[in-house]
Amino acid sequence: MNQAQVITLYQPLLHRIAYNLLRCKADAEDIVQETFIKWLSIDQAKIENTKAYLIKAVTNNCINHLQNLKRKKEEYWDSIQLSELMVKFKESDFANIDFEKELSAAFKVIQTKLEPLERAAYLLKEVFNYEYEEIQKVLGKKADHCRQLLSRARKKLEEEKGKIKFDLPDKTQLFESFKTACHLEDANEFIQHLKTDISAALSQKK
């Protein structure tokens, strides 16, 4: 077979393999094209089994592609601040399911690692841009105390940033309230949930 015949014969097979691995039609097409380009550039007389070679090549190219995507994603999440993630979510159209899952996991970290007062101060300041005087009124604390709460929250989250695994879905009422507040650009109802959260924590300590 000549080169054109080989490409015509094996392209559907390679595309199925690539799509099954990547689950993305565009990426699968790109990988198959790259595989054929490389195959065309080498001495094909040295290849004993063209079909086996192409299958192995496209599979390896897909694996490398997935590893590169994973590495880039890890580098991105290592560099981004959780507050930036929250703000980005506010600006989204709620259509990106994967992004919402990632936000849910980040919110799970906030709920797990921060005390209720720290959590409230952090979210109101970093996400909803409340001034310290406004946070003071919501929490019933002095402005200096609110600054200390935010500082502790930032420090705790910075320490946890490299440990975050984005596979912890958060379906709590507080998270749902947070999403609604972001969508409506109105934190009033969310503040009531924060206050309930704080009151419940204080009751448990008594």
RABEL-V57185 format. One record per residue. N is the residue number from 1. RES is the residue in one small letter. D_LAST is the distance of its C-alpha to the last C-alpha in Angstrom with 1 decimal. Layout:
N&RES&D_LAST ; N&RES&D_LAST
This chain:
1&m&81.8 ; 2&n&81.6 ; 3&q&78.4 ; 4&a&78.2 ; 5&q&78.5 ; 6&v&75.8 ; 7&i&73.4 ; 8&t&74.3 ; 9&l&73.9 ; 10&y&70.7 ; 11&q&68.7 ; 12&p&67.2 ; 13&l&66.1 ; 14&l&64.6 ; 15&h&62.8 ; 16&r&61.2 ; 17&i&60.1 ; 18&a&58.6 ; 19&y&56.9 ; 20&n&55.4 ; 21&l&53.8 ; 22&l&52.8 ; 23&r&52.2 ; 24&c&53.6 ; 25&k&57.2 ; 26&a&57.9 ; 27&d&56.7 ; 28&a&58.6 ; 29&e&61.8 ; 30&d&61.4 ; 31&i&60.9 ; 32&v&64.0 ; 33&q&66.0 ; 34&e&65.0 ; 35&t&65.9 ; 36&f&69.4 ; 37&i&70.0 ; 38&k&69.4 ; 39&w&71.5 ; 40&l&74.3 ; 41&s&74.2 ; 42&i&74.8 ; 43&d&77.9 ; 44&q&77.6 ; 45&a&80.5 ; 46&k&78.2 ; 47&i&75.8 ; 48&e&76.8 ; 49&n&74.5 ; 50&t&73.7 ; 51&k&71.3 ; 52&a&69.3 ; 53&y&69.2 ; 54&l&67.9 ; 55&i&65.2 ; 56&k&64.0 ; 57&a&64.2 ; 58&v&62.3 ; 59&t&59.6 ; 60&n&59.2 ; 61&n&59.2 ; 62&c&56.4 ; 63&i&54.3 ; 64&n&54.9 ; 65&h&53.9 ; 66&l&50.6 ; 67&q&49.8 ; 68&n&50.7 ; 69&l&48.4 ; 70&k&45.5 ; 71&r&46.2 ; 72&k&46.4 ; 73&k&43.2 ; 74&e&41.3 ; 75&e&42.9 ; 76&y&41.8 ; 77&w&38.2 ; 78&d&38.2 ; 79&s&39.5 ; 80&i&37.6 ; 81&q&34.3 ; 82&l&31.6 ; 83&s&31.8 ; 84&e&35.5 ; 85&l&34.9 ; 86&m&32.7 ; 87&v&35.3 ; 88&k&38.0 ; 89&f&36.3 ; 90&k&36.2 ; 91&e&40.0 ; 92&s&40.7 ; 93&d&42.1 ; 94&f&39.7 ; 95&a&42.8 ; 96&n&42.1 ; 97&i&40.1 ; 98&d&40.1 ; 99&f&38.6 ; 100&e&35.8 ; 101&k&35.0 ; 102&e&34.9 ; 103&l&32.6 ; 104&s&30.4 ; 105&a&30.1 ; 106&a&29.5 ; 107&f&26.7 ; 108&k&25.2 ; 109&v&25.2 ; 110&i&23.4 ; 111&q&20.7 ; 112&t&20.4 ; 113&k&20.8 ; 114&l&19.1 ; 115&e&15.6 ; 116&p&15.3 ; 117&l&16.3 ; 118&e&19.0 ; 119&r&20.2 ; 120&a&20.5 ; 121&a&22.4 ; 122&y&24.6 ; 123&l&25.6 ; 124&l&26.3 ; 125&k&28.3 ; 126&e&30.1 ; 127&v&30.8 ; 128&f&31.0 ; 129&n&32.3 ; 130&y&30.0 ; 131&e&30.6 ; 132&y&28.0 ; 133&e&28.3 ; 134&e&27.6 ; 135&i&24.5 ; 136&q&23.4 ; 137&k&23.7 ; 138&v&21.9 ; 139&l&18.8 ; 140&g&18.9 ; 141&k&19.4 ; 142&k&22.6 ; 143&a&25.3 ; 144&d&25.3 ; 145&h&21.6 ; 146&c&22.5 ; 147&r&25.4 ; 148&q&23.3 ; 149&l&21.1 ; 150&l&24.3 ; 151&s&25.9 ; 152&r&23.2 ; 153&a&23.3 ; 154&r&27.1 ; 155&k&27.1 ; 156&k&24.9 ; 157&l&27.0 ; 158&e&30.2 ; 159&e&29.4 ; 160&e&28.7 ; 161&k&31.7 ; 162&g&34.2 ; 163&k&32.1 ; 164&i&31.6 ; 165&k&33.3 ; 166&f&34.1 ; 167&d&33.8 ; 168&l&30.2 ; 169&p&30.3 ; 170&d&27.4 ; 171&k&27.4 ; 172&t&23.9 ; 173&q&23.7 ; 174&l&22.6 ; 175&f&25.8 ; 176&e&28.0 ; 177&s&26.8 ; 178&f&27.5 ; 179&k&31.0 ; 180&t&31.7 ; 181&a&30.8 ; 182&c&33.1 ; 183&h&35.8 ; 184&l&35.7 ; 185&e&35.1 ; 186&d&32.5 ; 187&a&28.8 ; 188&n&27.6 ; 189&e&26.4 ; 190&f&24.9 ; 191&i&23.0 ; 192&q&21.4 ; 193&h&20.4 ; 194&l&18.9 ; 195&k&16.9 ; 196&t&15.6 ; 197&d&14.9 ; 198&i&12.9 ; 199&s&10.9 ; 200&a&10.3 ; 201&a&9.1 ; 202&l&6.7 ; 203&s&5.4 ; 204&q&5.6 ; 205&k&3.8 ; 206&k&0.0
